[in-house]
Amino acid sequence: FLSPGHKLSIFICSFMVAAPIFGYLGDRFNRKVILSGGIFFWSIVTLSSSFISKENYWLFVLSRGLVGIGESSYSSISPTIIGDLFTNNSRTTMLSIFYLAIPLGSGLGYILGYTAKKAAGDWHWALRVSPVLGITVGTLILLFVPEPKRGSVDQMGGRIKANTSWLCDMKALAKNRSYVFSSLASAAVSFATGAFGLWIPMYLARAQVVQKTPEACTKASCSNTNSLIFGAITCVTGLLGVVIGAATTRLCRQKTERADPLVCAVSMLGSAIFICLIFVVAKKSIIGAYVCIFIGETLLFLNWAITADILMFVIIPTRRATAVAIQSFTSHLLGDAGSPYLIGLISEALQKNYTMSALWRFLSLGYALMLCPFIIILGGMFFLATALFFLDDREKAEKQKSQSAESGPELTQAVLTVTLVKCAYLDFYQLPPYSCIHIFLF
C-alpha cells in the first residue's frame, strides 16, 4: 500500500491541520462531546480501513489522513479536562497517569500487532481490535465523565467568565515565553523520537550484519526481531520515564519553584549523552546498544507529563485547548513530520559518496542519526530558557485568572475514565511506522 514514511507523513499532516481547529472548539464548546465524537470517528475509520483492498490505494491514503483528524480531537482536549479537575502536585500526578498510557499503548501495539497477525494469519485483523476499545471508552466518557467548568479548580470554585477571540489567544500565546520555549523543546523530543522510531531498528539490524550475526537482507521486507525488542523497550522506558519524572518534579518543587522546566532540561541533556553512546557501542555490542537506548529513552520520556503541566501553569483555562493544539502542531511540524525523511536523506547522501558495503551502510545511517542528540541538547537549552521565564509567566497567568473569575461551584472528579482512552489507542493502524504491523502491510 504505502511506504512507512508516506503513512507517517499523511497521518501527521492531517493531525497538524485538524489540531488548531479542535483547539479552538475545545476552548468554546462542550469538550466531552467533541472528545467522544473524535474517538468514535477514529474508531470507525480504523475499522473500515481493514476492509480496503490494494486496488483502492487512494482510499487507504484518505483513511490514514482521517485517523489523524480523529486523534487530533482527543490529543488537543483531554489534557485540558484534567487541568480543570486538579491543580499543583495532584495535577502532576494525574497527568502522569494519563501520559503513562502513551508508551503502554505504543509498546503493546508492537507486541499485540504481531500477535494478532500471527493468530489470524491476516494483518487486517490487527486493525479490528483497537476500534472496539475506542468505541467502548468513547461511550464510557459520554456516560460517566461530566463536563468540568473551565478554571473551576484554579479559582477555588470560580470559573472564567468568557473567551477571547482566536486572534487574541494566538497573540497571547506568542508573547508567553515559557510556552514558546517549552513548545520548541517538545519539538526537539518529537524530532528524536520520530527519527528513532523509523531508523533505530534498521540501524541495529545493520549492526548485526557488520558483526556477522545474521546474513544481510536483500528482500523488500525482512524478518527482524529488533522492532519487537525496540517496542518493548519503548513501552517500559515510557512508563519508567513518566513515573520518575513526576516523582522527581514533586521532590524538586520543595527546593525550587522552577523545578518543572529544570527537571526537563537536565533529563534531556542526560539523554543526549546515552543516545550518543548508542552509536559508539553498536558496532561491537547489540546488548550494549540496547542498554544505552533504554537509559536514553527513559531520560527523554521524563518530560512528557511535565511539559503538559508547565502549560497548565502558564496558560489560563480558556486558552488551554488552543495552547495544547498549537503545541502539538509545532512539535509535529518541527519534529517527527520531517525528521525520519531528513535522516534518510542524509544517510543516502553519505552512501553515494563511498563504495557501498555493509559496514558503510551501517556507518552512514549512524552518522545521520547523530543529528538527534544534538537536537536533544538544543531542546534541553530551550527548557533552560523556559526556567528563566517560568515564574513570571505563571504569575501573569494567575493574575489574569483572578481578574476574570466569578463565583461558582467547585468541581472534583476522577480522571481514570478519560485516561482509559489512551489505552484504547493501541491503534495498530496508527502505530509508528517501524512496528511489525506496518511491515505486514507489504
C-alpha positions as CSV (number, residue, x, y, z in Angstrom):
1,F,0.0,0.0,0.0
2,L,2.1,2.9,1.3
3,S,5.7,3.2,2.4
4,P,6.3,3.7,6.1
5,G,7.4,7.3,5.6
6,H,4.3,8.1,3.5
7,K,2.0,6.7,6.1
8,L,3.6,8.7,8.8
9,S,3.6,11.9,6.7
10,I,-0.1,11.6,5.8
11,F,-1.1,11.0,9.4
12,I,0.9,13.8,10.8
13,C,-0.2,16.3,8.2
14,S,-3.8,15.7,8.8
15,F,-3.2,15.8,12.5
16,M,-1.5,19.1,12.3
17,V,-4.2,20.7,10.2
18,A,-7.0,19.5,12.4
19,A,-5.4,20.2,15.8
20,P,-5.8,24.0,15.8
21,I,-9.4,23.6,14.8
22,F,-10.2,21.3,17.7
23,G,-8.2,23.5,20.0
24,Y,-10.5,26.4,19.1
25,L,-13.6,24.3,19.5
26,G,-12.3,22.8,22.8
27,D,-12.0,26.3,24.4
28,R,-15.5,27.3,23.5
29,F,-17.9,24.2,23.4
30,N,-18.6,21.0,25.3
31,R,-15.3,19.2,25.4
32,K,-16.7,15.8,26.3
33,V,-18.9,15.7,23.2
34,I,-16.1,16.8,20.9
35,L,-13.7,14.3,22.6
36,S,-16.1,11.3,22.3
37,G,-17.0,12.3,18.7
38,G,-13.4,12.2,17.7
39,I,-12.8,8.8,19.3
40,F,-15.9,7.3,17.6
41,F,-14.8,8.8,14.3
42,W,-11.2,7.4,14.7
43,S,-12.5,4.0,15.6
44,I,-14.9,3.8,12.6
45,V,-12.3,4.9,10.1
46,T,-9.8,2.4,11.5
47,L,-12.2,-0.4,11.3
48,S,-13.3,0.5,7.8
49,S,-9.7,0.7,6.6
50,S,-9.2,-3.0,7.4
51,F,-11.6,-3.9,4.5
52,I,-9.8,-1.8,1.9
53,S,-8.1,-3.8,-0.9
54,K,-4.9,-3.0,-2.6
55,E,-6.8,-1.8,-5.7
56,N,-8.3,1.1,-3.7
57,Y,-4.9,2.8,-3.0
58,W,-6.1,6.4,-2.6
59,L,-9.0,5.3,-0.3
60,F,-6.4,3.8,2.0
61,V,-4.5,7.1,1.8
62,L,-7.6,9.0,2.7
63,S,-8.4,6.7,5.7
64,R,-4.9,7.3,7.0
65,G,-5.5,11.1,7.0
66,L,-8.9,10.7,8.6
67,V,-7.3,8.8,11.5
68,G,-5.1,11.8,12.2
69,I,-8.2,14.1,12.3
70,G,-9.8,11.8,14.9
71,E,-6.8,11.6,17.1
72,S,-6.2,15.4,17.0
73,S,-9.6,16.0,18.7
74,Y,-8.6,13.7,21.5
75,S,-5.0,14.9,22.0
76,S,-6.0,18.6,22.0
77,I,-8.8,18.4,24.5
78,S,-8.1,15.6,27.0
79,P,-5.2,17.3,29.0
80,T,-7.4,20.4,29.5
81,I,-10.1,18.4,31.2
82,I,-7.6,17.0,33.6
83,G,-6.2,20.6,34.1
84,D,-9.7,21.7,35.2
85,L,-10.1,18.8,37.7
86,F,-6.8,19.0,39.6
87,T,-4.0,21.5,40.5
88,N,-0.4,21.6,41.6
89,N,1.1,18.3,42.7
90,S,-2.2,16.4,42.3
91,R,-2.4,17.6,38.7
92,T,1.1,16.5,38.0
93,T,0.2,13.0,39.3
94,M,-3.0,12.8,37.3
95,L,-1.3,14.0,34.1
96,S,1.4,11.4,34.7
97,I,-1.2,8.6,35.0
98,F,-2.7,9.9,31.8
99,Y,0.5,10.0,29.9
100,L,1.6,6.6,31.1
101,A,-0.8,5.2,28.6
102,I,1.1,6.6,25.7
103,P,4.1,4.3,26.0
104,L,1.8,1.5,27.2
105,G,-0.3,1.7,24.1
106,S,2.6,2.2,21.7
107,G,4.7,-0.5,23.2
108,L,1.9,-3.0,23.4
109,G,1.0,-2.2,19.8
110,Y,4.2,-3.7,18.6
111,I,3.6,-6.9,20.5
112,L,-0.2,-7.2,20.0
113,G,0.0,-6.2,16.4
114,Y,2.4,-9.1,15.8
115,T,0.3,-11.5,17.8
116,A,-3.0,-10.5,16.1
117,K,-1.4,-11.1,12.7
118,K,0.1,-14.4,13.6
119,A,-3.1,-15.7,15.2
120,A,-5.4,-14.7,12.4
121,G,-2.9,-15.2,9.6
122,D,-4.0,-11.8,8.2
123,W,-2.7,-8.3,9.1
124,H,-6.2,-6.8,8.6
125,W,-7.3,-8.3,11.9
126,A,-4.9,-6.0,13.8
127,L,-7.0,-3.1,12.6
128,R,-10.1,-4.6,14.0
129,V,-9.0,-4.8,17.7
130,S,-8.4,-1.2,18.7
131,P,-11.7,0.2,17.3
132,V,-13.6,-2.0,19.8
133,L,-11.5,-0.4,22.6
134,G,-12.0,3.1,21.2
135,I,-15.8,2.8,20.9
136,T,-16.1,1.3,24.4
137,V,-14.1,4.1,26.0
138,G,-15.8,6.8,24.0
139,T,-19.1,5.5,25.3
140,L,-17.8,5.5,28.9
141,I,-16.8,9.1,28.6
142,L,-20.2,10.2,27.3
143,L,-22.0,8.3,30.1
144,F,-19.7,8.9,33.2
145,V,-17.5,11.9,32.7
146,P,-19.2,15.3,33.4
147,E,-18.0,18.4,31.6
148,P,-15.9,20.4,34.1
149,K,-16.2,24.1,34.2
150,R,-13.1,25.8,32.8
151,G,-11.0,27.2,35.6
152,S,-13.1,25.7,38.4
153,V,-10.1,24.3,40.3
154,D,-7.7,27.2,39.6
155,Q,-10.1,29.7,41.0
156,M,-11.0,27.7,44.2
157,G,-14.6,27.3,43.0
158,G,-14.7,30.2,40.5
159,R,-14.7,29.9,36.7
160,I,-13.6,32.1,33.8
161,K,-16.3,34.4,32.5
162,A,-15.7,34.5,28.8
163,N,-13.4,33.6,25.9
164,T,-11.3,36.0,23.9
165,S,-11.1,35.9,20.2
166,W,-8.8,33.3,18.5
167,L,-6.5,36.0,17.2
168,C,-6.2,37.4,20.7
169,D,-5.4,33.9,22.0
170,M,-2.7,33.5,19.4
171,K,-1.1,36.8,20.3
172,A,-1.1,36.0,24.0
173,L,0.5,32.5,23.3
174,A,3.2,34.1,21.1
175,K,4.1,36.5,23.9
176,N,4.2,33.8,26.5
177,R,7.9,32.9,26.6
178,S,7.6,29.9,28.8
179,Y,5.0,28.4,26.4
180,V,7.1,29.2,23.3
181,F,10.3,27.7,24.6
182,S,8.7,24.6,26.1
183,S,6.9,24.1,22.8
184,L,10.2,24.2,20.9
185,A,11.7,21.8,23.4
186,S,8.8,19.5,22.8
187,A,9.5,19.7,19.1
188,A,13.1,18.5,19.8
189,V,11.8,15.5,21.7
190,S,9.4,14.8,18.8
191,F,12.3,15.1,16.3
192,A,14.3,12.5,18.1
193,T,11.6,10.0,18.8
194,G,10.3,10.2,15.2
195,A,13.7,9.6,13.7
196,F,14.5,6.8,16.2
197,G,11.2,5.1,15.6
198,L,11.8,4.6,11.9
199,W,15.5,4.1,11.8
200,I,16.9,2.6,15.0
201,P,15.5,-1.0,14.3
202,M,17.1,-0.8,10.9
203,Y,20.4,0.6,12.4
204,L,20.6,-2.3,14.8
205,A,19.9,-4.8,12.0
206,R,22.8,-3.4,10.0
207,A,24.9,-3.5,13.1
208,Q,24.2,-7.2,13.4
209,V,25.2,-7.7,9.8
210,V,28.5,-5.9,10.5
211,Q,29.0,-8.2,13.5
212,K,28.3,-11.2,11.2
213,T,25.3,-12.3,13.3
214,P,22.8,-12.6,10.5
215,E,23.1,-12.5,6.7
216,A,22.3,-9.2,5.0
217,C,18.7,-9.0,3.9
218,T,18.0,-8.1,0.3
219,K,14.2,-8.6,0.3
220,A,11.7,-5.8,0.5
221,S,10.5,-6.9,3.9
222,C,12.8,-8.8,6.2
223,S,12.1,-10.8,9.4
224,N,13.7,-8.8,12.2
225,T,13.2,-9.0,15.9
226,N,14.6,-5.6,16.5
227,S,11.2,-3.9,16.1
228,L,9.7,-6.1,18.7
229,I,12.5,-5.5,21.2
230,F,12.5,-1.8,20.5
231,G,8.8,-1.8,21.0
232,A,9.1,-3.5,24.4
233,I,11.9,-1.0,25.4
234,T,9.7,1.9,24.3
235,C,6.8,0.6,26.5
236,V,9.0,0.1,29.6
237,T,11.0,3.3,29.3
238,G,7.9,5.3,28.7
239,L,6.3,4.0,31.8
240,L,9.5,4.5,33.9
241,G,10.2,7.9,32.4
242,V,6.7,9.3,33.3
243,V,6.8,7.9,36.8
244,I,10.3,9.0,37.5
245,G,9.6,12.4,36.0
246,A,6.6,13.0,38.2
247,A,8.3,11.8,41.4
248,T,11.4,13.9,40.7
249,T,9.4,17.0,40.0
250,R,7.4,16.7,43.2
251,L,10.6,16.3,45.2
252,C,12.4,19.2,43.4
253,R,9.5,21.6,44.0
254,Q,10.4,21.5,47.6
255,K,13.8,23.1,46.7
256,T,12.8,25.4,43.8
257,E,9.7,26.8,42.1
258,R,11.4,26.3,38.8
259,A,11.6,22.6,39.2
260,D,9.4,21.7,36.3
261,P,11.5,23.1,33.4
262,L,14.8,22.4,35.2
263,V,13.9,18.6,35.6
264,C,13.1,18.6,31.9
265,A,16.3,20.3,30.9
266,V,18.6,18.0,33.0
267,S,16.8,14.9,31.7
268,M,17.2,15.9,28.1
269,L,20.9,16.8,28.5
270,G,21.5,13.4,30.2
271,S,19.5,11.6,27.5
272,A,21.8,13.1,24.8
273,I,24.8,11.5,26.4
274,F,23.4,8.0,26.3
275,I,22.0,8.4,22.9
276,C,25.4,9.4,21.6
277,L,26.8,6.2,23.2
278,I,24.4,4.1,21.1
279,F,26.5,4.8,18.0
280,V,29.7,4.2,19.8
281,V,28.9,0.7,21.2
282,A,26.5,-0.6,18.5
283,K,29.3,-1.8,16.2
284,K,30.7,-4.1,19.0
285,S,27.7,-5.0,21.2
286,I,24.0,-5.0,20.4
287,I,23.2,-5.6,24.0
288,G,25.3,-2.5,24.9
289,A,23.3,-0.5,22.4
290,Y,20.0,-1.7,23.9
291,V,21.2,-0.6,27.3
292,C,22.0,2.9,26.0
293,I,18.7,3.1,24.3
294,F,16.9,2.1,27.5
295,I,18.6,4.7,29.6
296,G,18.5,7.4,26.9
297,E,14.8,6.9,26.2
298,T,13.9,6.8,29.9
299,L,15.5,10.2,30.4
300,L,13.9,11.5,27.2
301,F,10.4,10.5,28.3
302,L,10.8,12.1,31.7
303,N,9.4,15.4,30.4
304,W,6.1,14.1,28.8
305,A,3.7,14.9,31.7
306,I,5.9,17.7,33.0
307,T,5.7,19.7,29.7
308,A,1.9,19.5,29.9
309,D,2.0,20.6,33.5
310,I,4.1,23.6,32.5
311,L,1.5,24.6,30.0
312,M,-1.3,24.4,32.7
313,F,0.7,26.7,35.0
314,V,1.4,29.5,32.4
315,I,-1.8,29.4,30.3
316,I,-5.3,30.5,31.5
317,P,-8.0,27.8,31.3
318,T,-9.9,29.3,28.4
319,R,-6.8,29.1,26.2
320,R,-5.5,25.7,27.2
321,A,-7.1,23.6,24.4
322,T,-5.8,26.1,21.8
323,A,-2.4,26.1,23.5
324,V,-2.2,22.2,23.6
325,A,-3.3,22.1,19.9
326,I,-0.7,24.7,18.7
327,Q,2.0,22.9,20.8
328,S,1.1,19.6,19.1
329,F,1.1,21.3,15.7
330,T,4.6,22.8,16.4
331,S,6.0,19.6,17.7
332,H,5.0,17.6,14.7
333,L,5.8,20.3,12.2
334,L,9.4,20.9,13.5
335,G,9.7,17.3,14.8
336,D,8.6,14.0,13.5
337,A,6.9,15.3,10.4
338,G,10.3,15.7,8.8
339,S,13.0,14.1,10.9
340,P,12.6,10.5,9.5
341,Y,12.8,11.8,6.0
342,L,15.8,14.1,6.8
343,I,17.7,11.3,8.5
344,G,17.1,9.0,5.5
345,L,18.2,11.8,3.1
346,I,21.5,12.4,5.0
347,S,22.2,8.7,5.1
348,E,21.6,8.2,1.4
349,A,23.7,11.2,0.6
350,L,26.6,9.7,2.6
351,Q,26.2,6.3,1.0
352,K,26.5,7.8,-2.5
353,N,29.9,9.3,-1.8
354,Y,31.6,6.0,-0.9
355,T,31.7,2.4,-2.0
356,M,28.6,0.5,-1.0
357,S,29.3,-2.1,1.7
358,A,27.5,-3.5,4.8
359,L,29.9,-1.5,7.0
360,W,29.3,1.8,5.3
361,R,25.6,1.2,5.2
362,F,25.7,0.8,8.9
363,L,28.1,3.8,9.5
364,S,26.3,6.2,7.2
365,L,22.9,5.6,9.0
366,G,24.7,6.1,12.3
367,Y,26.3,9.3,11.2
368,A,22.9,10.6,10.1
369,L,21.3,9.6,13.4
370,M,24.0,11.5,15.3
371,L,21.9,14.6,14.4
372,C,19.4,13.5,17.0
373,P,21.5,14.0,20.2
374,F,22.4,17.5,19.0
375,I,18.7,18.3,18.6
376,I,18.1,16.9,22.0
377,I,20.7,19.1,23.5
378,L,19.1,22.1,21.8
379,G,15.8,21.0,23.4
380,G,17.5,20.9,26.8
381,M,18.6,24.5,26.2
382,F,15.1,25.5,25.4
383,F,13.9,24.1,28.7
384,L,16.6,26.1,30.5
385,A,15.2,29.2,28.8
386,T,11.8,28.2,29.9
387,A,13.1,28.1,33.5
388,L,14.2,31.7,33.2
389,F,10.7,33.0,32.4
390,F,8.6,30.3,34.2
391,L,7.8,32.2,37.4
392,D,7.0,35.5,35.6
393,D,4.6,33.8,33.2
394,R,3.0,31.7,35.9
395,E,2.4,34.9,37.9
396,K,0.9,36.7,34.9
397,A,-1.5,33.7,34.3
398,E,-2.6,33.8,38.0
399,K,-3.3,37.5,37.8
400,Q,-5.4,37.0,34.6
401,K,-7.4,34.2,36.2
402,S,-8.1,36.2,39.3
403,Q,-9.2,39.3,37.3
404,S,-11.7,37.3,35.2
405,A,-13.1,34.8,37.7
406,E,-16.6,34.7,39.1
407,S,-18.0,32.6,41.8
408,G,-19.3,29.1,41.0
409,P,-19.5,25.5,42.4
410,E,-16.3,23.6,42.9
411,L,-15.7,20.5,40.8
412,T,-13.7,17.4,41.7
413,Q,-13.8,14.3,39.6
414,A,-11.8,11.1,38.8
415,V,-9.5,11.2,35.7
416,L,-9.3,7.4,35.2
417,T,-12.2,7.2,32.7
418,V,-10.5,9.8,30.5
419,T,-7.2,8.0,30.9
420,L,-8.7,4.8,29.6
421,V,-8.8,6.5,26.2
422,K,-5.1,6.3,25.9
423,C,-5.1,2.6,26.4
424,A,-7.7,2.3,23.7
425,Y,-5.1,3.9,21.4
426,L,-3.3,0.5,21.0
427,D,-4.2,1.6,17.5
428,F,-2.2,-0.8,15.3
429,Y,-3.2,1.3,12.3
430,Q,-1.5,4.5,13.5
431,L,1.5,2.9,15.2
432,P,4.9,4.3,14.5
433,P,6.0,3.0,11.0
434,Y,8.7,0.8,12.3
435,S,6.2,-1.5,14.1
436,C,5.8,-5.1,13.0
437,I,2.2,-4.4,11.8
438,H,3.5,-1.9,9.2
439,I,5.9,-4.5,8.0
440,F,3.0,-6.8,7.4
441,L,1.2,-4.2,5.3
442,F,3.5,-5.1,2.5
